[in-house]
Amino acid sequence: MTKMVETKIAGLDWDAATTSLDRDGWAVLPGLIGAADCDATAALYAEETGFRSHVHMARHGFGRGEYRYFAYPLPPLVARLRGALYPKLAPIANRWHERMGMEARFPASHDAFLARCHAAGQRRPTPLLLQYGAGDYNCLHQDLYGEHVFPLQVAVLLSAPEGCGGGDFTGGEFVLTEHRPRMQSRAAVVPLAKGDAVVFAVNARPVWGSRGDYRVAMRHGVSAIRSGRRHTLGLIFHDAA
């Protein structure tokens, strides 16, 4: 499984993904994991062990639905995805920070970045499973968690939308918004199939303007589920305080 994950990630079109990230603030990674791994990962949600916390969104005003943060040690697939995606994204993150005039730079390996997080007291793992049913949704938000923030994260759709092999759910589109200075906000709906991932800006991204680069703030969420059930794997590369 490990070699398959790393081989799959290495074989993705990272030039196209980088172009999409620079242009739009997000990019689709098609078929990141197979259907069987999607089903097995979604099934973990019902397990009593392996998680550090369980959040019901409505109790906190986050929306409707629920999610569970994994505990360390992470499930093998989750750990391998996190570790193998990070080195592909770190050069993009460093270039974005340079363009935005931000001092922080990111090491080549995820272990080295986690060591930085843990030294600063950010020791709680942030990968999570999200579960939505009919009428559930996720409000627009940012996943920051502490001083040390890696500027990109990944969400993997584990369920099939209607029209994709029968479909597990309807509605539930992944939504991104960007707030441009002195302009109205712009929204994007990201098309995903089961096993596809979207990599996107956590907080801000650089945009080239007439006077050079400027920062555009971004948020993400999920529109209301009309029917069925939707599971998502979230891969955040910084840990939480």
C-alpha positions as CSV (number, residue, x, y, z in Angstrom):
1,M,0.0,0.0,0.0
2,T,2.8,2.4,0.9
3,K,4.5,2.1,-2.5
4,M,1.2,2.4,-4.3
5,V,0.4,5.7,-2.5
6,E,3.8,7.2,-3.1
7,T,3.8,6.0,-6.7
8,K,0.3,7.5,-7.3
9,I,1.3,10.8,-5.9
10,A,4.6,10.9,-7.8
11,G,2.7,10.2,-11.0
12,L,0.2,13.1,-10.7
13,D,0.5,16.1,-13.0
14,W,2.1,18.5,-10.6
15,D,2.8,21.1,-13.3
16,A,-0.9,21.3,-14.0
17,A,-1.7,21.3,-10.2
18,T,0.8,24.1,-9.6
19,T,-0.7,26.2,-12.5
20,S,-4.2,25.7,-11.1
21,L,-3.1,26.6,-7.6
22,D,-1.4,29.8,-8.7
23,R,-4.4,30.8,-10.9
24,D,-7.3,29.8,-8.7
25,G,-6.0,28.9,-5.3
26,W,-7.1,25.2,-5.7
27,A,-6.4,22.2,-7.8
28,V,-8.0,18.8,-8.2
29,L,-5.8,15.7,-7.8
30,P,-7.9,13.1,-9.7
31,G,-8.2,9.5,-8.4
32,L,-5.8,10.1,-5.5
33,I,-7.1,6.9,-3.7
34,G,-9.1,4.0,-5.0
35,A,-12.7,3.0,-4.2
36,A,-11.8,0.2,-1.8
37,D,-9.5,2.6,0.2
38,C,-12.2,5.2,0.2
39,D,-14.7,2.7,1.6
40,A,-12.3,1.4,4.2
41,T,-11.3,4.9,5.4
42,A,-15.0,6.1,5.6
43,A,-15.8,2.9,7.7
44,L,-13.3,4.1,10.3
45,Y,-15.8,6.7,11.3
46,A,-17.9,4.2,13.2
47,E,-14.9,2.8,15.2
48,E,-14.7,3.7,18.9
49,T,-10.9,3.9,18.9
50,G,-8.3,5.8,16.9
51,F,-9.7,9.4,17.4
52,R,-8.9,12.1,19.8
53,S,-12.1,14.2,19.6
54,H,-15.6,14.2,18.1
55,V,-17.2,17.5,17.1
56,H,-20.9,18.1,16.3
57,M,-20.9,21.2,14.2
58,A,-24.3,22.6,15.3
59,R,-23.1,22.9,18.9
60,H,-20.4,25.3,17.9
61,G,-22.2,27.2,15.0
62,F,-20.0,25.5,12.4
63,G,-22.9,24.2,10.4
64,R,-24.6,20.8,10.6
65,G,-22.9,17.4,10.5
66,E,-20.0,16.0,12.5
67,Y,-16.3,15.2,12.3
68,R,-13.7,13.3,14.2
69,Y,-10.0,14.1,14.6
70,F,-7.6,11.2,14.4
71,A,-5.3,10.4,17.2
72,Y,-1.6,9.5,16.8
73,P,-0.6,7.1,15.5
74,L,-2.6,7.9,12.4
75,P,-4.0,5.1,10.2
76,P,-1.3,3.9,7.8
77,L,-3.0,5.3,4.7
78,V,-3.7,8.7,6.3
79,A,-0.1,8.9,7.5
80,R,1.4,8.0,4.1
81,L,-0.8,10.4,2.2
82,R,0.1,13.2,4.6
83,G,3.8,12.4,4.4
84,A,4.0,11.9,0.6
85,L,1.9,15.0,-0.4
86,Y,3.8,17.4,1.8
87,P,7.1,17.4,-0.2
88,K,5.2,18.1,-3.4
89,L,3.4,21.1,-1.8
90,A,6.3,22.6,0.3
91,P,8.0,24.3,-2.7
92,I,4.7,25.9,-3.7
93,A,4.1,27.0,-0.1
94,N,7.6,28.6,0.1
95,R,7.1,30.4,-3.2
96,W,3.7,31.7,-2.0
97,H,5.2,33.0,1.2
98,E,8.0,34.7,-0.6
99,R,5.5,36.4,-3.0
100,M,3.3,37.5,0.0
101,G,6.3,38.9,1.9
102,M,5.9,36.3,4.7
103,E,9.0,35.2,6.6
104,A,8.2,31.6,7.4
105,R,9.7,28.9,5.1
106,F,8.9,25.2,5.2
107,P,11.4,22.3,5.3
108,A,11.5,19.6,2.7
109,S,10.2,16.8,4.9
110,H,6.9,16.7,6.8
111,D,8.6,15.2,9.8
112,A,10.8,18.3,10.1
113,F,7.8,20.6,9.9
114,L,5.9,18.6,12.5
115,A,9.0,18.9,14.8
116,R,8.7,22.7,14.5
117,C,5.0,22.5,15.3
118,H,5.5,20.2,18.3
119,A,8.3,22.4,19.7
120,A,5.9,25.3,19.7
121,G,3.2,23.3,21.6
122,Q,1.2,22.3,18.5
123,R,1.2,18.6,19.2
124,R,-2.4,17.5,18.5
125,P,-2.9,15.7,15.1
126,T,-5.3,17.5,12.7
127,P,-6.2,14.9,10.0
128,L,-9.9,14.3,10.3
129,L,-13.0,12.4,9.0
130,L,-16.1,14.4,8.3
131,Q,-19.6,12.8,8.0
132,Y,-22.7,14.6,6.6
133,G,-26.3,13.5,6.2
134,A,-29.3,15.0,4.6
135,G,-29.6,18.7,5.5
136,D,-26.0,18.9,6.8
137,Y,-23.5,21.5,5.6
138,N,-20.2,23.1,6.6
139,C,-19.9,26.9,7.0
140,L,-17.1,28.7,5.3
141,H,-14.0,28.6,7.5
142,Q,-10.2,28.4,7.7
143,D,-8.3,25.6,9.5
144,L,-5.5,27.5,11.3
145,Y,-5.0,25.9,14.8
146,G,-1.9,27.8,16.0
147,E,1.1,30.0,15.1
148,H,2.6,27.6,12.6
149,V,0.3,27.2,9.6
150,F,1.2,25.3,6.4
151,P,-0.7,27.3,3.7
152,L,-2.1,24.4,1.7
153,Q,-4.3,21.5,2.7
154,V,-6.1,18.6,1.0
155,A,-9.6,17.1,1.2
156,V,-10.4,13.7,-0.3
157,L,-14.0,12.8,-1.2
158,L,-14.7,9.3,0.0
159,S,-18.2,9.0,-1.2
160,A,-19.7,9.1,-4.7
161,P,-21.8,12.0,-5.8
162,E,-25.1,11.3,-7.7
163,G,-24.3,10.3,-11.2
164,C,-20.9,8.7,-10.3
165,G,-21.6,4.9,-10.2
166,G,-25.1,5.3,-8.7
167,G,-24.1,7.9,-6.1
168,D,-24.1,8.0,-2.3
169,F,-25.4,11.6,-1.9
170,T,-26.8,14.6,-3.7
171,G,-25.8,18.2,-3.1
172,G,-22.8,18.6,-0.8
173,E,-20.6,20.5,-3.2
174,F,-17.1,21.6,-2.0
175,V,-17.1,25.5,-2.1
176,L,-14.3,28.0,-1.9
177,T,-14.5,31.8,-1.6
178,E,-11.9,34.4,-2.0
179,H,-12.1,37.9,-0.7
180,R,-10.2,40.3,-2.9
181,P,-9.3,43.8,-1.5
182,R,-11.7,46.5,-2.5
183,M,-13.7,44.0,-4.6
184,Q,-16.6,41.6,-4.1
185,S,-15.9,38.1,-3.0
186,R,-15.7,35.3,-5.6
187,A,-17.0,31.7,-5.1
188,A,-15.9,28.5,-6.8
189,V,-17.6,25.1,-6.7
190,V,-15.0,22.3,-7.1
191,P,-16.1,19.2,-9.1
192,L,-15.0,16.0,-7.3
193,A,-15.6,12.3,-7.9
194,K,-15.1,9.5,-5.4
195,G,-11.4,9.3,-4.6
196,D,-10.6,12.7,-6.0
197,A,-8.8,15.2,-3.8
198,V,-8.7,19.0,-3.8
199,V,-5.7,20.9,-2.6
200,F,-6.4,24.4,-1.7
201,A,-5.2,27.5,0.2
202,V,-5.8,27.4,4.0
203,N,-5.8,31.1,4.6
204,A,-4.3,33.3,1.9
205,R,-2.7,33.1,-1.5
206,P,-0.8,35.5,-3.6
207,V,-2.4,37.1,-6.7
208,W,-0.4,39.2,-9.2
209,G,-1.9,42.7,-9.7
210,S,-0.9,45.9,-11.4
211,R,1.2,46.9,-8.4
212,G,2.7,43.5,-7.8
213,D,1.6,40.6,-5.6
214,Y,-1.1,41.0,-3.0
215,R,-2.8,38.6,-0.6
216,V,-6.3,37.1,-1.2
217,A,-8.0,35.6,1.8
218,M,-9.8,32.3,1.2
219,R,-12.3,30.2,3.0
220,H,-13.9,26.8,2.3
221,G,-17.0,24.8,3.2
222,V,-19.6,22.3,1.9
223,S,-23.1,23.2,0.6
224,A,-26.1,21.4,2.0
225,I,-26.5,17.7,1.5
226,R,-29.9,17.0,-0.2
227,S,-29.9,13.3,0.3
228,G,-27.7,10.4,1.3
229,R,-24.4,10.5,3.2
230,R,-21.1,12.1,2.4
231,H,-17.7,11.3,4.0
232,T,-14.5,13.3,3.5
233,L,-10.9,12.8,4.6
234,G,-9.2,16.1,5.6
235,L,-5.4,16.3,5.5
236,I,-4.0,19.4,7.3
237,F,-0.3,19.5,7.5
238,H,0.2,21.5,10.7
239,D,-0.8,20.2,14.1
240,A,-3.0,21.9,16.6
241,A,-2.1,23.7,19.9
